[in-house]
């Protein structure tokens, strides 16, 4: 590896990449993910060539946006990993794992529907954050043995689709009661 290839990206490159991601997030949230690459580049104040330097395809941009949107959920998962009680760790991720606001949740969902690769990436992100606490709770005898991380992700999406915070709270509690192994 040469010294040039080990150098950190220039500040303008970092800034342009961030501008593209921010502009895409806002534009996709407002107009949907069907916008053209040119429209995203224009919204970011850069040319299409700059877009392609950072993201060879629109799908590459979508995958990076999914990763960015998952940042808050990763923080919740890290916090849950430090919780000593298996069930409380699971509950933390279940209730707070979708750390996005309503607009962010809708955008994540819409981006996951843009391609097979995006859907797989969204599923991978969700299960990678849920699996550690689900496995821990299952191994500790607190979570039903027949429930997978994929099942939990689907239930979390259902709960997050409730119309009001109160409905979400009730949905979480009912679902958690059904997922928990009753005390002996």
Secondary structure, 3 states (H helix, E strand, C coil): CCHHHHCCCCHHHHHHHHHHHHHHHHHHHHHCCCCCHHHHHHHHCCCHHHHHHHCCCHHHHHHHHHHHHCHHHHHHHHHHHCCCCHHHHHHHHHHHCCCCCHHHHHHHHHHHCCCHHHHHHHHHHHHHHHHHHHHHHHHCCCECCCCCHHHHHHHHHHHHCCCCHHHHHHHHHHHHHHHECCCC
